[in-house]
């Protein structure tokens, strides 16, 4: 009878070992065959993204070592414990994915390709129980056991210790990965499933239109080829209306590059190179001179804070670099410039070039550099709040500046690297469009979509990224955020997208 029991127990141990060998060998070989995809999936994981490279090699290596230990009788006990540890770690990973992360990625790859996360969890629990059975049976199969009670306690404590070790290893990786993703990012993006959905797109008649502003239920487009022409489109993209600005320009002020800005109930015709600002009501589209500055007060970009306060950015020729300033019509010193907010790296002109935005919900100005992974947050009195970093790793601008033989004109060469291409802000968020691929990201995606990175201005951290898919094959050139909508303009289309409230805390 005793011999028969030993044979039965030996059969259970061997069968359990063979099942784990089959599982781990098949899983590891499948990962090796599609290794790039496996690394990409880990790179998009909300739990292990920061450690995708070592984890990808480590998992395959440990699975193969475990299989090898299970083959030989002398090492089978350690193989069973290692198999148990792996299954505990895999199960802990799934529990965290389902309950503690901001999104659930696809459960793809390997032997469990057809299973969802819940089924995957049940499968793992089943193999945990199988591993426990194998360890306990192997203990009783060991004929050298002299004190069964002591041996039983040892087995139980070994399983408890192994369980705690497996759980703690995964939790530690999760905590370290979260810290690196949000604070010390190594250019690994975190993609959420469906944070943005396309609502509608309409064709616009000319490619010279630009986004002039959004007010109420109307989107306003200016036209660089016809500066006095405005096209208004309702936010449902069902109705369009053309407007013609009547400009009272008795002073015969010459325009260089006028831009239309909308801030309900007013519209403004702004030309920072003159510099001048015309102002009128949206109800009649008639404008007259509101402000005319000195030749030394020119600027490139402006944002409207209120009817009496504007912020701007541009080249201060006397200072030799770009600066941020404000125009306060309630202050005797109307134009004030800050030489502290933007920091020179190379020439002060190209290396400090960027995008100026105003966040009305936070009452803060933002300046996002084109050629480095940095942005500036300040109040409307031009006091610095903080300097943030985008997830790209380029801290110093990489520029190729060429100068004409006369030395009078400098231009930027094609070798210069644009880090942040476009941006918009609303509520707690900064949205940055980038064409730069992070780790594990397929280059082919740029043919179908633009990459938008989302930063939380309150927590001063990177939150996640999403793909903004092209509309009828055309990528979005510029975009803005208004309440819970992303409004984008491509070469020939105006497109609206809805921001999923599950991922965005936006007031509408």
C-alpha positions as CSV (number, residue, x, y, z in Angstrom):
1,X,0.0,0.0,0.0
2,X,2.8,2.4,0.9
3,X,4.6,1.7,-2.3
4,X,1.3,2.3,-4.2
5,X,0.9,5.6,-2.4
6,X,4.4,6.7,-3.3
7,X,3.8,5.8,-6.9
8,X,0.6,7.8,-6.9
9,X,2.2,10.8,-5.3
10,X,5.2,10.6,-7.6
11,X,2.8,10.6,-10.6
12,X,1.1,13.7,-9.2
13,X,4.4,15.5,-8.8
14,X,5.6,14.5,-12.3
15,X,2.2,15.4,-13.9
16,X,2.2,18.8,-12.2
17,X,5.8,19.4,-13.3
18,X,5.0,18.5,-16.8
19,X,2.0,20.9,-16.9
20,X,4.2,23.7,-15.7
21,X,6.9,22.8,-18.2
22,X,4.4,22.9,-21.0
23,X,3.0,26.2,-19.8
24,X,6.3,28.0,-19.3
25,X,8.1,26.7,-22.4
26,X,5.1,27.5,-24.6
27,X,4.7,31.0,-23.0
28,X,8.4,31.8,-23.2
29,X,8.8,30.6,-26.8
30,X,5.7,32.6,-27.8
31,X,7.2,35.7,-26.2
32,X,10.6,35.1,-28.0
33,X,8.9,34.7,-31.4
34,X,7.0,38.0,-30.9
35,X,9.6,39.6,-28.7
36,X,9.2,43.1,-30.0
37,X,5.4,43.0,-29.5
38,X,5.9,41.5,-26.0
39,X,8.2,44.4,-25.1
40,X,5.8,46.9,-26.6
41,X,2.9,45.5,-24.5
42,X,5.0,45.8,-21.4
43,X,5.9,49.3,-22.4
44,X,2.3,50.2,-22.6
45,X,1.5,48.5,-19.3
46,X,0.3,50.9,-16.5
47,X,2.2,48.8,-14.0
48,X,5.6,47.9,-15.5
49,X,6.2,50.4,-18.3
50,X,9.3,51.9,-16.8
51,X,10.9,48.5,-16.5
52,X,9.8,46.9,-19.7
53,X,13.3,45.9,-20.9
54,X,14.6,44.1,-17.8
55,X,11.1,42.5,-17.1
56,X,10.8,41.3,-20.7
57,X,14.2,39.4,-20.5
58,X,13.7,38.4,-16.9
59,X,10.3,36.8,-17.3
60,X,11.4,34.7,-20.3
61,X,14.6,33.7,-18.5
62,X,12.9,32.7,-15.2
63,X,10.2,30.7,-17.1
64,X,12.9,28.7,-19.0
65,X,15.0,28.2,-15.8
66,X,11.9,27.0,-13.9
67,X,11.1,24.6,-16.7
68,X,14.7,23.2,-16.6
69,X,14.5,22.8,-12.8
70,X,11.2,20.8,-13.1
71,X,12.8,18.4,-15.6
72,X,15.2,16.8,-13.1
73,X,14.1,15.1,-9.9
74,X,16.9,16.5,-7.8
75,X,15.9,20.1,-8.6
76,X,12.1,19.5,-9.0
77,X,11.3,20.8,-5.5
78,X,12.9,24.2,-6.2
79,X,11.3,24.3,-9.6
80,X,7.8,23.8,-8.0
81,X,8.5,26.7,-5.5
82,X,9.8,28.9,-8.3
83,X,6.7,28.0,-10.4
84,X,4.5,28.9,-7.4
85,X,6.4,32.2,-7.0
86,X,5.9,33.1,-10.7
87,X,2.2,32.3,-10.6
88,X,1.8,34.4,-7.4
89,X,3.5,37.3,-9.1
90,X,1.5,37.0,-12.3
91,X,-1.7,36.9,-10.3
92,X,-0.7,39.9,-8.2
93,X,0.0,41.8,-11.4
94,X,-3.5,41.1,-12.7
95,X,-5.2,42.1,-9.4
96,X,-3.4,45.4,-9.4
97,X,-4.3,45.9,-13.1
98,X,-7.9,45.3,-12.4
99,X,-8.3,47.3,-9.2
100,X,-5.5,49.9,-8.8
101,X,-4.5,51.3,-12.1
102,X,-6.1,54.1,-14.1
103,X,-6.9,51.9,-17.1
104,X,-6.9,48.3,-18.1
105,X,-4.8,47.4,-21.1
106,X,-5.5,44.5,-23.5
107,X,-4.7,41.1,-22.2
108,X,-2.8,39.8,-25.1
109,X,0.2,37.6,-25.9
110,X,1.4,34.1,-25.1
111,X,-0.6,31.1,-24.2
112,X,-3.5,33.1,-22.8
113,X,-4.1,35.3,-25.9
114,X,-7.8,34.5,-26.1
115,X,-8.5,35.1,-22.4
116,X,-9.7,38.4,-20.9
117,X,-8.2,39.6,-17.6
118,X,-10.9,37.9,-15.4
119,X,-10.5,34.6,-17.1
120,X,-6.7,35.1,-17.0
121,X,-7.0,35.5,-13.2
122,X,-9.0,32.3,-12.8
123,X,-6.5,30.5,-14.9
124,X,-3.6,31.7,-12.7
125,X,-5.4,30.8,-9.4
126,X,-5.9,27.3,-10.8
127,X,-2.2,26.9,-11.4
128,X,-1.4,28.4,-8.0
129,X,-3.5,25.6,-6.5
130,X,-1.8,23.1,-8.7
131,X,1.7,24.4,-7.6
132,X,0.6,24.0,-3.9
133,X,-0.5,20.5,-4.6
134,X,2.8,19.7,-6.2
135,X,4.8,21.1,-3.3
136,X,2.8,19.3,-0.7
137,X,2.8,16.0,-2.6
138,X,6.5,16.3,-3.2
139,X,7.0,16.7,0.6
140,X,5.1,13.6,1.4
141,X,6.8,11.8,-1.5
142,X,10.2,12.6,0.1
143,X,10.9,9.3,2.0
144,X,13.7,10.9,4.0
145,X,11.2,12.8,6.1
146,X,11.6,11.9,9.7
147,X,9.4,14.4,11.5
148,X,6.2,15.0,9.5
149,X,4.9,17.8,11.8
150,X,8.1,19.8,11.5
151,X,8.2,19.2,7.7
152,X,4.6,20.3,7.4
153,X,5.3,23.5,9.2
154,X,8.4,24.1,7.0
155,X,6.3,23.6,3.8
156,X,3.6,26.0,5.0
157,X,6.1,28.7,6.0
158,X,7.9,28.3,2.7
159,X,4.7,28.8,0.8
160,X,3.7,31.8,3.0
161,X,7.1,33.4,2.6
162,X,7.1,32.7,-1.2
163,X,3.6,34.3,-1.4
164,X,4.7,37.4,0.5
165,X,7.9,37.7,-1.6
166,X,6.0,37.4,-4.9
167,X,3.4,40.0,-3.9
168,X,6.0,42.5,-2.5
169,X,8.2,42.2,-5.7
170,X,5.3,43.1,-7.9
171,X,4.1,46.0,-5.6
172,X,7.6,47.4,-5.5
173,X,7.9,47.3,-9.2
174,X,4.6,49.0,-9.5
175,X,5.5,51.8,-7.0
176,X,8.9,52.4,-8.7
177,X,7.3,52.3,-12.2
178,X,4.7,54.8,-11.1
179,X,7.3,57.2,-9.7
180,X,9.4,57.0,-12.9
181,X,6.4,57.4,-15.2
182,X,5.1,60.4,-13.4
183,X,8.2,62.2,-12.2
184,X,11.4,60.8,-13.7
185,X,10.2,59.6,-17.0
186,X,12.5,57.8,-19.4
187,X,10.3,58.7,-22.4
188,X,7.8,55.8,-22.0
189,X,4.3,56.8,-22.8
190,X,1.2,55.4,-21.1
191,X,-1.7,55.0,-23.5
192,X,-5.3,54.9,-22.3
193,X,-8.1,53.0,-24.1
194,X,-10.4,55.4,-25.9
195,X,-10.0,58.7,-23.9
196,X,-11.0,60.6,-27.0
197,X,-13.7,59.8,-29.6
198,X,-14.3,61.6,-32.9
199,X,-17.6,63.4,-33.0
200,X,-17.7,65.0,-36.5
201,X,-15.7,66.7,-39.1
202,X,-16.6,69.1,-41.9
203,X,-14.7,70.3,-44.9
204,X,-13.6,74.0,-44.9
205,X,-13.2,75.9,-48.2
206,X,-9.6,77.1,-47.9
207,X,-6.4,75.8,-46.2
208,X,-5.6,79.4,-45.0
209,X,-8.0,79.2,-42.1
210,X,-6.8,79.2,-38.5
211,X,-8.5,78.8,-35.1
212,X,-9.3,82.3,-33.8
213,X,-11.3,81.2,-30.7
214,X,-14.3,79.5,-29.3
215,X,-17.1,81.2,-27.5
216,X,-20.4,79.8,-26.3
217,X,-21.6,77.4,-29.1
218,X,-19.5,79.0,-31.8
219,X,-16.1,78.2,-33.3
220,X,-14.4,81.1,-35.1
221,X,-11.9,80.7,-37.9
222,X,-9.7,83.5,-39.1
223,X,-8.1,83.6,-42.6
224,X,-4.5,84.6,-43.3
225,X,-5.3,85.3,-46.9
226,X,-8.4,87.4,-46.1
227,X,-7.7,89.0,-42.7
228,X,-11.1,90.8,-42.5
229,X,-13.0,87.6,-43.1
230,X,-14.3,85.4,-40.3
231,X,-16.1,82.0,-40.5
232,X,-18.2,81.0,-37.6
233,X,-19.3,77.4,-37.2
234,X,-21.5,76.1,-34.4
235,X,-20.0,73.4,-32.2
236,X,-22.2,70.7,-33.7
237,X,-20.6,71.6,-37.1
238,X,-24.0,71.9,-38.7
239,X,-24.2,75.6,-39.4
240,X,-21.7,78.0,-40.8
241,X,-21.8,81.8,-41.3
242,X,-19.4,84.3,-42.8
243,X,-18.7,87.7,-41.3
244,X,-16.8,90.7,-42.6
245,X,-14.9,92.9,-40.2
246,X,-15.4,96.7,-40.7
247,X,-12.2,98.3,-39.5
248,X,-12.2,102.0,-38.5
249,X,-8.6,102.8,-39.4
250,X,-8.6,106.5,-39.7
251,X,-4.9,106.6,-38.6
252,X,-4.0,104.5,-41.6
253,X,-2.1,102.1,-39.5
254,X,-0.3,99.6,-41.8
255,X,-0.7,95.9,-41.0
256,X,2.0,93.4,-41.3
257,X,0.5,90.1,-40.1
258,X,-2.9,90.7,-38.4
259,X,-4.5,87.9,-36.4
260,X,-8.1,87.7,-35.1
261,X,-8.6,86.8,-31.4
262,X,-12.0,86.0,-29.9
263,X,-12.9,86.7,-26.2
264,X,-16.7,87.1,-25.7
265,X,-18.3,89.5,-26.2
266,X,-15.4,91.1,-28.1
267,X,-13.2,90.3,-31.0
268,X,-9.7,91.8,-31.5
269,X,-7.5,92.4,-34.6
270,X,-4.0,92.1,-33.3
271,X,-0.8,92.8,-35.1
272,X,2.2,92.5,-32.9
273,X,4.7,93.7,-35.5
274,X,3.1,97.1,-35.8
275,X,2.2,96.9,-32.8
276,X,-1.5,97.6,-32.6
277,X,-4.8,96.2,-31.3
278,X,-8.3,96.9,-32.7
279,X,-11.3,95.9,-30.7
280,X,-15.0,95.4,-31.6
281,X,-18.2,93.6,-30.6
282,X,-19.1,90.1,-31.9
283,X,-22.6,91.5,-32.5
284,X,-21.7,93.9,-35.2
285,X,-18.1,93.1,-36.3
286,X,-17.0,96.7,-36.3
287,X,-13.6,97.5,-34.8
288,X,-11.6,100.6,-34.0
289,X,-8.2,101.2,-32.5
290,X,-7.9,100.0,-28.9
291,X,-4.2,100.3,-28.4
292,X,-1.1,101.3,-30.4
293,X,2.3,100.6,-28.9
294,X,5.8,101.9,-29.5
295,X,8.2,100.4,-32.0
296,X,10.1,98.8,-29.1
297,X,6.9,97.0,-27.9
298,X,6.5,94.5,-30.7
299,X,5.6,90.9,-30.1
300,X,4.9,87.7,-31.9
301,X,2.1,86.0,-30.0
302,X,-0.7,87.2,-27.7
303,X,-3.4,85.8,-25.4
304,X,-6.3,87.6,-24.0
305,X,-6.7,87.4,-20.2
306,X,-9.5,90.0,-19.9
307,X,-10.6,93.1,-21.9
308,X,-8.0,95.1,-19.9
309,X,-5.2,92.6,-19.8
310,X,-3.2,90.8,-22.5
311,X,-0.1,88.6,-22.2
312,X,2.4,88.3,-25.1
313,X,5.6,86.7,-26.1
314,X,8.2,87.8,-28.7
315,X,11.7,88.9,-29.4
316,X,13.0,91.8,-27.3
317,X,15.7,93.2,-29.7
318,X,17.4,95.3,-27.0
319,X,17.7,92.2,-24.8
320,X,18.6,89.8,-27.6
321,X,16.1,87.0,-26.8
322,X,12.4,86.1,-26.5
323,X,10.6,87.3,-23.5
324,X,7.1,87.1,-22.0
325,X,5.2,90.3,-21.2
326,X,1.8,91.8,-20.5
327,X,-0.2,94.8,-21.6
328,X,-2.3,96.1,-18.8
329,X,-4.6,98.9,-19.9
330,X,-5.4,99.8,-16.2
331,X,-1.8,100.4,-15.4
332,X,0.2,103.5,-16.1
333,X,3.1,101.3,-17.1
334,X,1.1,99.6,-19.7
335,X,3.7,97.3,-21.2
336,X,5.8,95.2,-18.9
337,X,8.3,92.5,-19.9
338,X,9.8,89.7,-17.9
339,X,13.4,88.7,-18.7
340,X,13.4,86.0,-16.1
341,X,10.7,83.5,-17.3
342,X,12.5,82.3,-20.5
343,X,16.1,81.0,-20.2
344,X,18.6,81.2,-23.0
345,X,20.6,78.1,-24.0
346,X,22.2,78.9,-27.3
347,X,21.2,82.1,-29.1
348,X,18.2,83.3,-27.1
349,X,16.1,83.5,-30.2
350,X,15.5,80.1,-31.7
351,X,16.2,78.2,-28.5
352,X,13.7,80.2,-26.5
353,X,11.0,80.0,-29.2
354,X,7.7,78.4,-28.2
355,X,4.0,78.5,-27.8
356,X,2.1,81.0,-25.4
357,X,-1.2,79.9,-24.0
358,X,-3.5,81.2,-21.3
359,X,-5.5,78.9,-19.0
360,X,-8.6,80.8,-17.9
361,X,-9.7,78.2,-15.4
362,X,-6.4,78.3,-13.5
363,X,-5.7,82.0,-14.4
364,X,-2.2,81.1,-15.4
365,X,-0.1,81.6,-18.5
366,X,1.8,78.7,-20.1
367,X,4.8,78.8,-22.4
368,X,5.8,75.6,-24.0
369,X,9.3,75.5,-25.7
370,X,9.5,74.1,-29.2
371,X,13.0,72.7,-29.0
372,X,13.4,71.4,-25.4
373,X,11.3,69.3,-23.0
374,X,10.3,72.2,-20.9
375,X,7.3,74.5,-20.2
376,X,6.8,77.5,-17.9
377,X,3.8,78.2,-15.7
378,X,3.4,81.8,-14.3
379,X,0.6,84.1,-13.0
380,X,-0.7,87.1,-14.9
381,X,1.7,89.4,-13.0
382,X,4.6,87.4,-14.6
383,X,5.6,85.6,-11.4
384,X,6.9,82.1,-12.0
385,X,4.9,79.3,-10.5
386,X,7.1,76.4,-11.7
387,X,9.0,75.0,-14.7
388,X,7.7,71.6,-15.8
389,X,9.2,68.9,-18.1
390,X,7.5,67.1,-20.9
391,X,8.2,63.3,-21.1
392,X,10.8,63.7,-23.9
393,X,14.4,63.5,-22.8
394,X,15.8,66.4,-24.7
395,X,16.7,69.1,-22.1
396,X,18.9,71.2,-24.3
397,X,17.8,72.5,-27.7
398,X,19.4,70.8,-30.7
399,X,19.5,73.5,-33.3
400,X,21.2,74.0,-36.7
401,X,21.4,77.8,-37.2
402,X,22.7,79.1,-40.5
403,X,23.7,82.7,-41.3
404,X,23.8,84.5,-44.7
405,X,27.1,85.8,-46.0
406,X,26.1,89.4,-45.0
407,X,25.5,88.1,-41.4
408,X,22.2,89.9,-41.3
409,X,19.8,87.0,-41.6
410,X,19.9,83.8,-39.5
411,X,17.6,80.8,-40.3
412,X,16.9,77.5,-38.7
413,X,18.1,74.4,-40.5
414,X,16.1,71.2,-41.1
415,X,18.3,69.3,-38.7
416,X,16.8,71.1,-35.8
417,X,14.7,68.9,-33.6
418,X,11.2,70.0,-32.6
419,X,10.2,68.4,-29.3
420,X,6.8,70.0,-28.7
421,X,4.9,70.7,-31.9
422,X,1.5,72.0,-30.7
423,X,-0.2,72.5,-27.4
424,X,-3.5,73.6,-25.8
425,X,-4.7,73.9,-22.2
426,X,-8.0,73.7,-20.3
427,X,-8.8,73.1,-16.6
428,X,-6.0,71.2,-14.9
429,X,-4.5,69.9,-18.1
430,X,-1.9,70.7,-20.6
431,X,-2.1,68.9,-24.0
432,X,1.0,68.6,-26.0
433,X,1.2,67.2,-29.6
434,X,4.5,65.5,-30.4
435,X,5.8,63.6,-33.4
436,X,8.6,62.1,-31.3
437,X,8.2,58.4,-30.7
438,X,8.9,57.0,-27.2
439,X,10.1,53.5,-26.3
440,X,8.2,50.5,-27.7
441,X,6.0,52.8,-30.0
442,X,5.5,51.6,-33.6
443,X,6.6,54.1,-36.2
444,X,3.7,53.1,-38.4
445,X,1.2,54.7,-36.0
446,X,2.3,58.2,-37.1
447,X,0.8,57.4,-40.5
448,X,-2.7,57.1,-38.9
449,X,-2.7,59.4,-35.9
450,X,-1.0,62.2,-33.9
451,X,0.3,61.7,-30.4
452,X,-1.1,63.9,-27.7
453,X,0.6,63.8,-24.2
454,X,-1.5,65.0,-21.2
455,X,0.0,66.7,-18.2
456,X,-1.7,67.6,-14.9
457,X,-0.8,71.2,-14.0
458,X,-2.0,70.8,-10.4
459,X,0.0,67.6,-9.6
460,X,2.9,68.8,-11.9
461,X,3.0,65.4,-13.5
462,X,2.6,63.5,-16.7
463,X,-0.8,61.6,-16.7
464,X,-1.1,59.7,-20.0
465,X,-1.1,59.9,-23.8
466,X,-3.6,59.1,-26.5
467,X,-3.7,58.8,-30.3
468,X,-5.7,61.5,-32.1
469,X,-6.6,59.7,-35.3
470,X,-6.5,61.5,-38.6
471,X,-9.8,62.6,-40.1
472,X,-10.0,61.4,-43.8
473,X,-6.3,60.8,-43.8
474,X,-5.4,64.3,-42.7
475,X,-3.5,65.0,-39.4
476,X,-4.5,67.8,-37.1
477,X,-2.2,70.8,-37.6
478,X,-3.5,72.9,-34.7
479,X,-6.0,72.3,-32.0
480,X,-7.7,73.9,-28.9
481,X,-9.6,72.5,-25.9
482,X,-13.0,74.0,-25.0
483,X,-14.8,72.4,-22.1
484,X,-15.0,68.7,-22.9
485,X,-14.1,69.0,-26.5
486,X,-11.0,68.9,-28.5
487,X,-11.4,71.1,-31.7
488,X,-8.8,70.4,-34.4
489,X,-8.0,71.9,-37.7
490,X,-6.3,70.0,-40.5
491,X,-5.5,71.1,-44.0
492,X,-9.0,70.8,-45.3
493,X,-11.2,69.9,-42.3
494,X,-12.5,71.1,-39.0
495,X,-12.9,68.2,-36.6
496,X,-14.4,67.9,-33.1
497,X,-13.5,65.2,-30.6
498,X,-15.1,64.4,-27.2
499,X,-12.9,64.0,-24.2
500,X,-14.0,61.0,-22.1
501,X,-15.0,62.2,-18.6
502,X,-13.7,58.9,-17.2
503,X,-10.2,60.2,-17.8
504,X,-10.6,64.0,-17.7
505,X,-11.9,66.0,-14.8
506,X,-13.2,69.0,-16.8
507,X,-15.8,71.5,-15.9
508,X,-18.3,72.0,-18.7
